[in-house]
Amino acid sequence: MIRLADYLNSHNTAVAPCFVCGDSLKVLKTLPADCVDCVITSPPYYMKREYLAGGIGLESTYLEYIDHLLAVTAEIQRVLKPSGSFWLNVGDSYKKKQLLNIPHRIAIRMQDEQQWILRNTVIWDKMKVSMTQSKDSLGNEYEPLFHFVKQRTGYYYDADSVRKKPREARVEHGAVVSATGVSGVRYKRKIELSTELTKQQRESAYKDLENVLERMKKGELSDFRMVIKGANQRVTNGDTARLSGRAKELQEKGYYFLFYNPKGSMISDVWQIIPEDTQGRKLHFASYPEDLVKTPIVLTCPEGGVVLDPFAGTGTTNFVAASLHRKSVGIDLALDYLELAQDRCSMYGLLNDGVLERIEE
């Protein structure tokens, strides 16, 4: 049985998850600064369920609940490397028929009080409405997943790992056609008909368009769009030159191009993932699914890096991290949950050390 500090400092490429039984805030305070690459967690929601060993989520007010979570996120910020990312999934709650807007209250306080940088709010579309007895409100089918970083640039982000597979440009009847059917004929016609281009701008537009089509023919581009002044097209990101670089380019040149990445387009911020089936469970009922964890890990944790889940439950984050060749640490108050996590991982040969250590009150 190795200790947590030794595990974090080890250069061993083994990917067996390590678990710590204890209060997440207390355990986090024992960790050195800048020691993990990625944090992914879904803490207990406010007044939703009573988990084994109690803990966060049963506070008398939602403000107290948020205060407790903010204490944890402050420690997460300390232990996370400057290049790291923090993914937080938390659901909302009602009180006296008022939707409390807890997830966004947490996110805003993290930004304002702890200087976290929020890069994305992912909408987790659960693809099925949760059961509700309400006769005067809609069923809930989504939850937010916030992506935070510590610094504006320089954080690890492997965009190519999650791109959609691109379609390729092709040649039809001697003319190059983009992945979505753009051949250049329509744009040449728009250049010709534009009443706002000068003669010099029109000649430059024709020349640049031919260069772009040649790049597609060589396989350097798979797709593009061309915005032309006076062609009744909406300007990307607005039409105020003071606010939009594209609008400024349109004003000065009379046109601009939008190039699509040849490796494929980025996935969107809406993820359709069916929740974990909790029917038949006896101890743990969170619907946090494996597929919700996979993209954050491959996107923001380098292979061989360390993933942390301070509310590990039955080890979903750790199980996925191991399958993706990342080390991981899971923390939870309930030893019974960690034993389930241990069994879950050991079934697939992913665990060889069991529960790492127990930190008492």
C-alpha positions as CSV (number, residue, x, y, z in Angstrom):
1,M,0.0,0.0,0.0
2,I,1.7,3.2,-1.1
3,R,0.8,6.7,0.2
4,L,-0.9,9.4,-1.9
5,A,2.2,11.7,-2.0
6,D,4.3,8.8,-3.3
7,Y,1.7,8.0,-6.0
8,L,1.6,11.6,-7.2
9,N,5.4,11.8,-7.4
10,S,5.9,8.5,-9.0
11,H,7.1,8.3,-12.6
12,N,5.5,4.8,-12.9
13,T,3.4,4.6,-16.0
14,A,0.9,2.2,-14.3
15,V,-2.6,3.6,-14.5
16,A,-4.2,1.9,-11.5
17,P,-6.5,4.4,-9.7
18,C,-5.8,5.4,-6.1
19,F,-8.6,6.1,-3.6
20,V,-8.6,8.1,-0.4
21,C,-11.3,7.8,2.2
22,G,-11.9,11.1,3.9
23,D,-13.5,14.6,3.7
24,S,-12.5,16.1,0.4
25,L,-11.6,19.5,1.8
26,K,-9.3,17.9,4.4
27,V,-7.7,15.5,2.0
28,L,-7.1,18.3,-0.6
29,K,-5.3,20.3,2.0
30,T,-2.7,17.5,2.4
31,L,-1.8,17.6,-1.3
32,P,1.0,19.7,-2.7
33,A,0.3,22.7,-4.9
34,D,0.2,22.2,-8.7
35,C,0.2,18.4,-8.6
36,V,-2.8,17.3,-10.8
37,D,-3.5,17.8,-14.4
38,C,-7.2,17.7,-14.5
39,V,-10.1,17.7,-12.0
40,I,-13.5,16.3,-13.0
41,T,-16.2,15.9,-10.5
42,S,-19.9,16.0,-9.7
43,P,-20.5,16.8,-6.1
44,P,-23.7,15.9,-4.3
45,Y,-26.5,18.3,-5.3
46,Y,-28.3,20.4,-2.8
47,M,-31.0,18.6,-0.9
48,K,-31.4,15.8,-3.5
49,R,-30.1,12.7,-1.8
50,E,-28.6,11.6,1.5
51,Y,-25.4,9.6,0.7
52,L,-23.6,7.3,3.1
53,A,-21.4,9.1,5.6
54,G,-23.3,12.4,5.0
55,G,-21.2,15.3,3.9
56,I,-21.9,18.2,1.5
57,G,-25.4,18.7,0.1
58,L,-27.5,18.6,3.3
59,E,-26.9,22.2,4.5
60,S,-29.8,24.1,6.0
61,T,-29.6,26.8,3.2
62,Y,-28.3,26.7,-0.4
63,L,-26.0,29.6,0.5
64,E,-24.3,27.5,3.0
65,Y,-24.0,24.7,0.5
66,I,-22.4,27.0,-2.0
67,D,-20.0,28.3,0.6
68,H,-18.9,24.7,1.4
69,L,-18.4,24.0,-2.3
70,L,-16.4,27.2,-2.8
71,A,-14.0,26.1,0.0
72,V,-13.4,22.9,-2.0
73,T,-12.9,24.7,-5.3
74,A,-10.4,27.0,-3.7
75,E,-8.3,24.0,-2.7
76,I,-8.8,22.5,-6.2
77,Q,-7.4,25.7,-7.7
78,R,-4.3,25.3,-5.5
79,V,-3.6,21.7,-6.3
80,L,-4.3,22.1,-10.1
81,K,-1.3,22.7,-12.3
82,P,-1.3,26.0,-14.2
83,S,-1.8,24.0,-17.4
84,G,-4.7,22.1,-15.8
85,S,-8.5,22.2,-16.3
86,F,-11.4,21.8,-13.8
87,W,-14.7,20.3,-15.1
88,L,-17.6,20.8,-12.7
89,N,-21.0,19.1,-13.1
90,V,-23.7,20.2,-10.6
91,G,-27.5,20.1,-10.9
92,D,-30.1,22.6,-9.7
93,S,-32.6,22.4,-6.9
94,Y,-36.0,23.9,-6.0
95,K,-37.0,25.5,-2.7
96,K,-40.6,26.8,-2.1
97,K,-41.3,26.4,-5.8
98,Q,-38.3,28.6,-6.7
99,L,-35.6,27.2,-9.0
100,L,-32.5,28.3,-7.1
101,N,-30.1,28.6,-10.1
102,I,-27.3,27.0,-7.9
103,P,-24.9,25.9,-10.7
104,H,-24.6,29.4,-12.1
105,R,-24.4,31.0,-8.7
106,I,-21.4,28.7,-8.0
107,A,-19.8,29.5,-11.3
108,I,-20.1,33.2,-10.9
109,R,-18.7,33.2,-7.4
110,M,-15.8,31.1,-8.6
111,Q,-15.1,33.7,-11.3
112,D,-15.6,36.8,-9.2
113,E,-14.1,35.6,-5.9
114,Q,-11.5,33.0,-6.9
115,Q,-10.5,34.3,-10.4
116,W,-11.3,31.1,-12.2
117,I,-11.6,31.5,-15.9
118,L,-14.7,29.9,-17.4
119,R,-14.0,28.7,-20.9
120,N,-17.2,26.8,-21.7
121,T,-20.6,25.9,-20.2
122,V,-21.4,22.6,-21.7
123,I,-25.1,21.6,-21.8
124,W,-25.4,17.9,-20.9
125,D,-28.6,16.8,-22.7
126,K,-29.7,13.7,-20.9
127,M,-32.0,12.8,-23.7
128,K,-34.8,11.9,-21.3
129,V,-36.9,13.9,-18.9
130,S,-36.5,13.1,-15.2
131,M,-39.5,12.0,-13.3
132,T,-41.5,14.9,-11.8
133,Q,-44.7,15.2,-9.9
134,S,-45.0,18.9,-10.7
135,K,-48.2,20.1,-12.5
136,D,-46.9,23.6,-13.1
137,S,-43.3,23.3,-14.2
138,L,-41.4,21.5,-17.0
139,G,-39.5,18.3,-16.6
140,N,-35.7,18.6,-16.5
141,E,-33.6,17.2,-19.3
142,Y,-30.3,19.0,-19.0
143,E,-27.5,19.9,-16.6
144,P,-24.5,22.2,-17.0
145,L,-20.9,21.1,-17.1
146,F,-18.5,24.0,-16.5
147,H,-14.9,24.0,-17.9
148,F,-12.6,26.2,-15.8
149,V,-8.9,27.0,-16.2
150,K,-6.4,28.9,-14.0
151,Q,-4.8,30.9,-16.8
152,R,-6.1,32.4,-20.1
153,T,-3.5,30.8,-22.3
154,G,-1.1,27.8,-22.0
155,Y,-3.5,25.3,-20.5
156,Y,-3.4,21.8,-22.0
157,Y,-6.0,21.4,-24.8
158,D,-5.8,18.7,-27.4
159,A,-8.5,19.9,-29.8
160,D,-7.6,17.3,-32.4
161,S,-8.6,14.5,-30.1
162,V,-12.3,15.5,-30.2
163,R,-12.8,16.9,-33.7
164,K,-15.6,15.6,-35.9
165,K,-14.2,13.6,-38.8
166,P,-14.1,15.9,-41.8
167,R,-15.5,15.3,-45.2
168,E,-12.9,16.0,-48.0
169,A,-12.9,18.3,-50.9
170,R,-13.3,16.6,-54.3
171,V,-13.0,17.4,-58.0
172,E,-16.1,17.2,-60.2
173,H,-15.9,17.8,-64.0
174,G,-12.5,19.4,-63.6
175,A,-13.6,21.8,-60.9
176,V,-12.7,21.5,-57.2
177,V,-15.7,21.3,-54.9
178,S,-15.5,21.7,-51.1
179,A,-16.7,19.2,-48.5
180,T,-20.1,21.0,-48.4
181,G,-20.4,21.6,-52.1
182,V,-18.8,25.0,-52.5
183,S,-17.1,25.3,-56.0
184,G,-16.4,29.0,-56.1
185,V,-18.9,29.6,-58.9
186,R,-21.4,31.3,-56.6
187,Y,-18.7,33.5,-55.0
188,K,-17.4,34.6,-58.4
189,R,-20.9,35.6,-59.3
190,K,-21.3,37.6,-56.1
191,I,-18.0,39.4,-56.6
192,E,-19.2,40.3,-60.1
193,L,-22.5,41.6,-58.9
194,S,-21.3,43.5,-55.8
195,T,-22.0,47.2,-56.1
196,E,-19.7,48.1,-53.2
197,L,-16.4,46.7,-54.3
198,T,-13.9,48.9,-56.0
199,K,-12.2,47.7,-59.2
200,Q,-9.1,47.0,-57.2
201,Q,-11.0,45.1,-54.5
202,R,-12.8,43.1,-57.1
203,E,-9.6,42.0,-58.9
204,S,-8.0,41.1,-55.5
205,A,-11.1,39.1,-54.5
206,Y,-11.0,37.1,-57.8
207,K,-7.2,36.4,-57.3
208,D,-7.6,35.3,-53.6
209,L,-10.5,33.1,-54.4
210,E,-8.5,31.3,-57.1
211,N,-5.7,30.8,-54.6
212,V,-8.1,29.3,-52.1
213,L,-9.6,26.9,-54.7
214,E,-6.0,25.8,-55.6
215,R,-5.3,25.1,-51.9
216,M,-8.4,22.9,-51.8
217,K,-7.2,21.1,-54.9
218,K,-3.9,20.3,-53.1
219,G,-5.7,19.0,-50.0
220,E,-4.6,21.9,-47.8
221,L,-8.2,22.9,-47.2
222,S,-11.5,20.9,-47.1
223,D,-13.9,23.7,-46.9
224,F,-14.3,27.5,-46.7
225,R,-16.8,30.4,-46.8
226,M,-16.3,33.8,-48.4
227,V,-18.1,37.0,-47.2
228,I,-18.3,39.8,-49.8
229,K,-19.2,43.4,-49.1
230,G,-22.5,44.3,-50.7
231,A,-23.5,40.7,-51.3
232,N,-26.3,40.7,-48.7
233,Q,-24.5,38.4,-46.3
234,R,-24.5,38.6,-42.6
235,V,-21.1,39.6,-41.2
236,T,-19.6,37.1,-38.7
237,N,-19.4,38.4,-35.2
238,G,-21.3,41.6,-36.0
239,D,-20.8,44.5,-38.4
240,T,-19.1,47.0,-36.1
241,A,-15.4,47.4,-37.1
242,R,-14.6,48.6,-33.6
243,L,-15.7,45.3,-32.1
244,S,-15.2,42.8,-34.9
245,G,-11.9,42.1,-36.7
246,R,-13.9,40.5,-39.5
247,A,-16.0,43.6,-40.0
248,K,-12.8,45.7,-40.1
249,E,-11.4,43.4,-42.8
250,L,-14.6,43.6,-44.7
251,Q,-14.5,47.4,-44.5
252,E,-10.9,47.7,-45.6
253,K,-10.6,44.8,-48.2
254,G,-14.2,44.3,-49.2
255,Y,-14.2,40.6,-48.4
256,Y,-12.8,37.9,-46.1
257,F,-12.5,34.1,-45.9
258,L,-13.5,31.7,-43.2
259,F,-11.4,28.5,-43.4
260,Y,-12.5,25.2,-41.9
261,N,-9.9,23.1,-40.2
262,P,-8.9,20.2,-42.4
263,K,-8.7,18.0,-39.4
264,G,-12.4,18.5,-38.8
265,S,-14.7,20.8,-36.9
266,M,-14.8,21.1,-33.1
267,I,-17.6,19.4,-31.2
268,S,-20.3,21.7,-29.9
269,D,-21.1,22.7,-26.3
270,V,-24.2,20.5,-26.3
271,W,-23.5,16.8,-25.4
272,Q,-26.2,14.2,-25.8
273,I,-25.4,11.5,-23.2
274,I,-27.9,9.1,-21.5
275,P,-27.4,9.1,-17.7
276,E,-26.1,6.1,-15.8
277,D,-28.9,3.6,-15.1
278,T,-29.4,3.7,-11.3
279,Q,-32.2,1.2,-11.1
280,G,-31.4,-1.7,-8.9
281,R,-28.6,0.0,-7.0
282,K,-28.5,-0.4,-3.2
283,L,-25.9,2.2,-2.2
284,H,-25.2,4.9,-4.7
285,F,-27.7,6.5,-7.1
286,A,-25.9,9.3,-9.0
287,S,-26.5,9.3,-12.7
288,Y,-23.0,10.5,-13.6
289,P,-22.1,8.5,-16.7
290,E,-18.8,7.4,-18.1
291,D,-19.3,9.2,-21.4
292,L,-19.6,12.5,-19.7
293,V,-16.0,12.0,-18.4
294,K,-14.3,10.7,-21.6
295,T,-14.2,14.0,-23.6
296,P,-12.9,16.2,-20.8
297,I,-10.1,13.7,-20.1
298,V,-8.8,13.3,-23.7
299,L,-9.3,17.0,-24.3
300,T,-7.6,18.5,-21.2
301,C,-5.4,15.8,-19.6
302,P,-2.2,14.7,-21.3
303,E,-1.6,10.9,-21.5
304,G,0.1,9.8,-18.4
305,G,-1.3,12.8,-16.4
306,V,-3.2,12.7,-13.2
307,V,-7.0,13.1,-12.9
308,L,-8.6,14.0,-9.6
309,D,-12.2,13.5,-8.5
310,P,-12.8,14.9,-5.0
311,F,-16.3,13.5,-4.8
312,A,-15.5,10.1,-6.4
313,G,-18.5,8.1,-5.3
314,T,-18.2,4.7,-7.0
315,G,-15.2,5.8,-9.1
316,T,-16.6,6.6,-12.5
317,T,-14.0,9.3,-13.2
318,N,-11.2,7.0,-12.0
319,F,-12.4,4.0,-14.0
320,V,-12.5,6.1,-17.2
321,A,-9.2,7.8,-16.5
322,A,-7.5,4.4,-16.1
323,S,-9.0,3.1,-19.4
324,L,-7.6,6.2,-21.1
325,H,-4.1,5.6,-19.7
326,R,-4.2,8.4,-17.0
327,K,-3.4,8.1,-13.4
328,S,-6.1,9.2,-11.0
329,V,-7.0,9.9,-7.4
330,G,-10.6,9.6,-6.1
331,I,-11.7,11.0,-2.7
332,D,-14.9,10.2,-0.9
333,L,-16.2,10.2,2.7
334,A,-17.9,6.8,2.3
335,L,-15.6,3.8,2.5
336,D,-18.4,1.6,1.2
337,Y,-18.5,3.7,-2.1
338,L,-14.7,3.4,-2.5
339,E,-14.9,-0.4,-2.0
340,L,-17.4,-0.5,-4.8
341,A,-15.1,1.6,-6.9
342,Q,-12.2,-0.8,-6.1
343,D,-14.3,-3.8,-7.1
344,R,-15.4,-2.0,-10.3
345,C,-11.8,-1.3,-11.3
346,S,-10.4,-4.6,-10.2
347,M,-12.9,-6.4,-12.5
348,Y,-11.0,-5.0,-15.4
349,G,-7.5,-5.4,-14.0
350,L,-7.2,-1.6,-13.4
351,L,-6.6,-1.7,-9.7
352,N,-3.7,-3.2,-7.7
353,D,-3.5,-1.1,-4.5
354,G,-7.1,-0.9,-3.2
355,V,-8.1,2.1,-1.1
356,L,-4.9,4.0,-0.7
357,E,-5.2,5.6,2.7
358,R,-7.8,6.9,5.1
359,I,-7.6,10.4,6.5
360,E,-9.7,10.7,9.7
361,E,-11.3,13.8,11.1
